[in-house]
Amino acid sequence: MSRADLPTPGTVRHPRAGCQVVADDSSALVRLAGTLEPTDVERVRDALLVRLVDRPGPIVVDLAGLRADRVTAGRLLAGVRRAVRDWPAADLLVVDPTGTLVDGDAAELAVYRTEAEATAALARTPMAAVLTEELTPTVGAARWARELVTDRCARWGAPELAEPACIAVTEMVNNVVAHASTPMTLRLAAQGDTVHLAVRDHSRRQPRYGGPASLTSAGGRGLLLIDTVARRWGSTPLPDGKVIWCVLHTEDESHWHHD
């Protein structure tokens, strides 16, 4: 994703004919401006996903400068929010001064009339405890990731999730080392009784999950292990890679150890 045409320090602009995505690196605000054509939808979606994966925490998307059919805009933003709802420390709030973004897909969005209202709502939302770590695709990456995960689960009062989180992160990181061979970003966040885990790499090659592996197979068990320890997991394509994520629940581990 290009970061050309920087009008001011700390501002990221994705200029094209049609809709522009302008993000301020110093805040959670992202502005959509111009005309949103059907041909812009995928590009704008990708830009918002990259923003959410590059910077932990929710973003506020301001539609004040956007000319678009509100059904199309609502569908686009709702799709982005659904894509990231299980990522660590990620969410999307919307500013719509027209007050027309209320029906259809938009009904599942948190919509505010002004930027001040959205910012205030964001400030009232408890921020998840977050760890972000850059890793290189080397043999020791998975071991370092396990140490980080174990430490944070203990700090966040969820030591019972350390073991399943270590299983998941080992498979995620080793998948990057073996198949993507790119730098990666590990992100871990605690929210309520859950821990959300993700690894972002720079290869668009998607992992394949074919269900349980046979007892005689030599490999292919990585995603099966993630599926076993996580209540939900998935892989989200990005224009320059992907995010593999999963969600772990303390309730699941408590039930397992009780039995």
C-alpha positions as CSV (number, residue, x, y, z in Angstrom):
1,M,0.0,0.0,0.0
2,S,1.6,3.2,-1.2
3,R,2.2,6.0,1.3
4,A,2.8,8.7,-1.3
5,D,1.7,12.3,-1.2
6,L,2.1,13.1,2.4
7,P,0.6,16.6,2.9
8,T,1.7,17.0,6.5
9,P,3.9,15.1,8.9
10,G,2.1,12.2,10.5
11,T,-0.7,12.0,7.8
12,V,-1.1,9.1,5.4
13,R,-3.0,9.8,2.2
14,H,-4.1,7.2,-0.4
15,P,-4.9,9.5,-3.3
16,R,-6.8,8.2,-6.4
17,A,-9.5,9.6,-8.7
18,G,-12.6,8.9,-6.7
19,C,-12.5,8.2,-3.0
20,Q,-9.5,9.2,-0.9
21,V,-8.5,7.6,2.4
22,V,-6.6,10.1,4.6
23,A,-5.3,8.9,8.0
24,D,-3.5,10.8,10.7
25,D,-0.8,8.7,12.3
26,S,-1.1,10.8,15.5
27,S,-4.7,9.8,16.1
28,A,-7.4,7.2,15.5
29,L,-9.1,9.4,12.8
30,V,-9.4,8.3,9.2
31,R,-11.3,10.5,6.7
32,L,-13.0,9.3,3.5
33,A,-13.3,12.0,1.0
34,G,-14.4,12.4,-2.6
35,T,-16.8,10.1,-4.5
36,L,-17.0,6.4,-3.6
37,E,-17.6,4.6,-6.9
38,P,-18.1,0.8,-7.0
39,T,-14.6,0.4,-8.4
40,D,-13.2,2.1,-5.2
41,V,-14.8,-0.3,-2.7
42,E,-12.1,-3.0,-2.6
43,R,-9.3,-0.4,-2.5
44,V,-10.9,1.6,0.3
45,R,-11.6,-1.7,2.2
46,D,-8.0,-2.7,1.9
47,A,-6.7,0.7,3.1
48,L,-8.9,0.5,6.2
49,L,-7.8,-3.0,7.0
50,V,-4.1,-2.1,6.6
51,R,-4.7,0.9,8.9
52,L,-6.3,-1.4,11.5
53,V,-3.5,-4.0,11.4
54,D,-0.7,-1.4,11.4
55,R,-2.0,0.5,14.4
56,P,-3.6,-1.2,17.5
57,G,-6.9,0.1,18.7
58,P,-10.1,1.2,17.2
59,I,-10.3,3.8,14.4
60,V,-12.9,6.5,13.8
61,V,-13.9,6.8,10.1
62,D,-15.3,10.2,9.2
63,L,-17.7,10.4,6.2
64,A,-18.2,14.1,6.3
65,G,-16.3,14.6,3.0
66,L,-17.6,11.5,1.3
67,R,-20.1,11.5,-1.6
68,A,-21.5,8.1,-1.8
69,D,-24.7,6.0,-1.8
70,R,-25.2,5.3,1.9
71,V,-26.1,1.7,1.3
72,T,-22.8,1.1,-0.4
73,A,-20.9,3.0,2.3
74,G,-22.7,1.1,5.0
75,R,-22.0,-2.3,3.4
76,L,-18.3,-1.4,3.0
77,L,-17.8,-0.3,6.6
78,A,-19.9,-3.1,8.1
79,G,-17.8,-5.6,6.1
80,V,-14.6,-4.1,7.5
81,R,-15.9,-4.2,11.0
82,R,-16.9,-7.9,10.6
83,A,-13.5,-8.7,9.2
84,V,-11.6,-7.3,12.2
85,R,-14.0,-8.0,15.1
86,D,-11.9,-10.9,16.4
87,W,-8.5,-9.2,15.7
88,P,-6.6,-8.1,18.8
89,A,-7.7,-4.5,19.8
90,A,-9.5,-3.6,16.6
91,D,-12.8,-1.9,16.0
92,L,-14.4,0.7,13.8
93,L,-16.6,3.7,14.7
94,V,-18.2,5.9,12.1
95,V,-19.0,9.7,11.9
96,D,-21.9,10.4,9.6
97,P,-23.1,14.0,9.8
98,T,-26.1,13.3,7.5
99,G,-27.6,10.8,9.9
100,T,-28.6,8.5,7.0
101,L,-26.3,5.6,7.6
102,V,-28.8,3.7,9.7
103,D,-30.3,0.9,7.7
104,G,-29.2,-2.5,6.3
105,D,-25.6,-3.4,7.0
106,A,-25.0,-0.1,8.7
107,A,-27.3,-1.1,11.5
108,E,-24.4,-3.1,13.1
109,L,-22.1,0.0,13.0
110,A,-21.5,2.4,15.9
111,V,-22.5,5.7,14.1
112,Y,-22.2,9.2,15.5
113,R,-23.2,12.6,14.0
114,T,-20.0,14.4,14.9
115,E,-16.3,13.7,15.3
116,A,-16.4,14.9,18.9
117,E,-19.2,12.4,19.8
118,A,-17.3,9.5,18.2
119,T,-14.0,10.6,20.0
120,A,-15.8,10.8,23.3
121,A,-17.3,7.4,22.8
122,L,-13.9,6.0,22.0
123,A,-12.5,7.6,25.1
124,R,-15.2,5.9,27.2
125,T,-14.4,2.5,25.8
126,P,-11.9,0.5,28.0
127,M,-8.7,0.0,26.0
128,A,-7.7,-3.6,25.7
129,A,-4.3,-4.6,27.1
130,V,-2.1,-5.0,24.0
131,L,1.3,-6.4,23.1
132,T,2.8,-5.8,19.6
133,E,6.1,-7.4,18.6
134,E,8.0,-7.4,15.4
135,L,9.5,-10.8,14.5
136,T,11.9,-12.0,11.9
137,P,11.3,-15.3,10.0
138,T,14.0,-17.3,11.8
139,V,14.1,-20.6,13.6
140,G,13.9,-19.0,17.1
141,A,10.9,-16.8,16.3
142,A,8.3,-19.2,17.7
143,R,10.2,-19.7,20.9
144,W,10.4,-16.0,21.5
145,A,6.7,-15.6,20.7
146,R,5.9,-18.3,23.2
147,E,7.8,-16.5,25.9
148,L,6.0,-13.3,25.2
149,V,2.6,-14.9,25.2
150,T,3.3,-16.8,28.4
151,D,4.5,-13.6,30.1
152,R,1.5,-11.5,29.0
153,C,-1.1,-14.2,29.8
154,A,0.3,-14.3,33.4
155,R,0.3,-10.4,33.6
156,W,-3.2,-10.2,32.4
157,G,-4.6,-12.7,34.9
158,A,-5.2,-15.4,32.4
159,P,-2.4,-18.0,33.0
160,E,-4.7,-20.8,32.0
161,L,-4.6,-19.5,28.4
162,A,-0.9,-19.5,28.2
163,E,-0.7,-23.1,27.0
164,P,-3.4,-22.9,24.2
165,A,-2.0,-19.5,23.2
166,C,1.5,-20.9,22.9
167,I,0.2,-23.8,20.7
168,A,-1.6,-21.3,18.4
169,V,1.2,-18.8,18.2
170,T,3.8,-21.6,17.5
171,E,1.8,-22.7,14.5
172,M,1.1,-19.2,13.2
173,V,4.8,-18.2,13.5
174,N,6.1,-21.4,12.1
175,N,3.8,-21.1,9.1
176,V,5.4,-17.7,8.3
177,V,8.9,-19.1,8.7
178,A,8.2,-22.1,6.6
179,H,6.0,-20.7,3.8
180,A,6.1,-16.9,3.8
181,S,9.6,-16.1,4.9
182,T,8.7,-12.4,5.5
183,P,9.0,-10.2,8.6
184,M,5.9,-10.6,10.8
185,T,4.0,-8.7,13.5
186,L,2.7,-10.5,16.5
187,R,-0.2,-8.9,18.3
188,L,-1.9,-10.1,21.5
189,A,-4.7,-8.4,23.4
190,A,-6.8,-9.3,26.5
191,Q,-10.4,-8.3,26.5
192,G,-12.7,-9.5,29.3
193,D,-12.3,-13.3,29.6
194,T,-10.8,-13.7,26.1
195,V,-7.3,-13.4,24.6
196,H,-7.1,-12.4,21.0
197,L,-4.0,-13.4,19.0
198,A,-2.9,-12.5,15.5
199,V,0.2,-12.8,13.3
200,R,0.5,-10.5,10.3
201,D,2.9,-11.4,7.5
202,H,3.6,-10.1,4.0
203,S,2.7,-13.0,1.8
204,R,-0.7,-13.3,0.2
205,R,-0.4,-17.1,0.2
206,Q,-3.4,-18.3,2.3
207,P,-3.1,-21.2,4.7
208,R,-5.1,-24.3,3.8
209,Y,-7.2,-26.2,6.3
210,G,-8.5,-29.5,5.0
211,G,-9.9,-30.8,8.3
212,P,-8.3,-33.4,10.6
213,A,-5.1,-34.8,9.2
214,S,-4.7,-38.6,8.9
215,L,-2.6,-40.4,11.5
216,T,0.0,-41.3,8.8
217,S,0.4,-37.7,7.4
218,A,3.8,-36.1,7.9
219,G,2.4,-32.5,8.2
220,G,-0.7,-30.3,7.8
221,R,-1.6,-30.3,11.5
222,G,-0.8,-26.7,12.2
223,L,-4.3,-25.3,11.5
224,L,-5.9,-28.4,13.1
225,L,-4.1,-27.5,16.3
226,I,-5.3,-23.9,16.2
227,D,-8.8,-25.1,15.5
228,T,-8.5,-27.4,18.5
229,V,-7.5,-24.7,21.0
230,A,-9.4,-21.7,19.7
231,R,-13.1,-21.0,19.7
232,R,-12.8,-18.9,16.5
233,W,-9.9,-18.4,14.0
234,G,-9.4,-17.3,10.5
235,S,-7.2,-15.7,7.9
236,T,-7.9,-12.2,6.5
237,P,-6.2,-11.3,3.1
238,L,-4.5,-7.9,2.9
239,P,-3.2,-6.1,-0.2
240,D,0.4,-6.9,0.9
241,G,-0.1,-10.1,2.9
242,K,-2.5,-11.5,5.5
243,V,-3.5,-11.7,9.1
244,I,-4.0,-15.1,10.8
245,W,-6.0,-14.7,14.0
246,C,-7.7,-16.6,16.8
247,V,-9.7,-16.1,19.9
248,L,-9.1,-18.0,23.1
249,H,-11.7,-18.1,26.0
250,T,-10.8,-18.8,29.7
251,E,-14.2,-20.6,30.0
252,D,-13.0,-23.2,27.5
253,E,-9.8,-23.9,29.5
254,S,-11.6,-23.9,32.9
255,H,-14.1,-26.5,31.6
256,W,-11.3,-28.6,30.1
257,H,-9.2,-28.7,33.3
258,H,-12.3,-29.2,35.5
259,D,-13.2,-32.3,33.5
